[in-house]
Amino acid sequence: MFIAQGFKIKGNHFWKYIVGSILVITASVVGQLPWIIAVVIKMMEDGKQIELDNSSIMNALESNLTLFLMLFSFVIAMLAFYFIVKYFHGQKFIEVTTSRKKIDWKRIFFSFGIWAIISTITIVASYFASPENFEVQFKPVQFAILAVIAIALIPIQTSTEEYVFRGYLMQGFALLSKNKWFPLVLTSLIFGLLHIANPEVSKMGYIILVYYIGTGFFLGILTLMDEGMELALGFHAANNLIAALLITSDWTVFQTHSILKDNSEPTAGFDVLLPVLVVFPILLFIFSKKYKWENWKEKLTGNIPEYDAENQINELGNKYE
């Protein structure tokens, strides 16, 4: 049982997940220092007053450099996370990834592929439906640099988020609650609410949080039903990578040299609810048929019996003594 992997570690306690989370956040902040330093130097060179608000930081540097420096912090966070899992918890990294003996890359690529195709079709269809709302801004050199940065670093960014929420915290909250619904609900809410600082929220209103929280629930359900994070890892990577390469706007987190720029005025309507109420359930149906999921109620809301934890400790705990 993937969500019960934390029970395998003798002496593992919920407080360790709080400390570990703080350490990951600290590492991420440290990873942002090169970006902040570069922004300050640029402002000083331009003779501008140093302002470190979100808009100033995002627009101070060339967009490819900004993207690189922004994503670099996730590299540092991921490295910190790896050492926290291995040495602070004494846990194998595979155990916060999947319940399988090794990572199922076919699952990752299938999930990535299906969402990449859907996302690309959606963006292309939007362009042809309302071409007046878009600007083709393709510049080969800048796009090539963007592609290298995005392909190399965006999967690290999305994987860091998945490992922290769908792996680490989900197992931590399971250790606390001894059930499955509480980790699913809480990690989804935290995941969604952490996007509250995104420029999309200030532009479109808090209704957009329905999409972010709904996405958190979708990724959490994928993880619990499939007994591992592979499908969530693939989906999240495809979602951010395709967006970074194909489309940008003045009001999104990623300001990139993408192929298209959306110049329309954003509004939050049914398009916010469509993925959560229609698209995600369809994807869950597809995944469930392909991977033969069963016992939905038990896997999403069931308890984690004490004897399960005891049995796992008895079987596997000796090697940690």
Buried (B, 14 or more C-beta within 10 A) or exposed (E): BBBBBBBBBBEBBEEBBEEBBEBBEEBBEEBBEBBBEBBBEBBEEEEEEEEEEEEBBBEBBEBBBBBBBBBBBBBBBBBBBEEBBEEBBBBEBBBBBBBBEEBBEEBBBBBBEBBBEBBBEBBEEBBEEEEEBBEEBEEEEBBEBBBEBBEEBBBBBBBBBBBBBBBBBBBBBBBBBBBBBBBBBBBBBBBBEEBEEBBBBEBBEEEBBBBBBBBBBBBBBBBBBBBBBBBBBBBBBBBBBBBBBBBBBEBBBBBBBBBBBBEEEBEBEEEBBEBBEEBBEEBBEEBBEEBEBEEEEEBBBBEBEEEBBEEBBEEBBEEBE
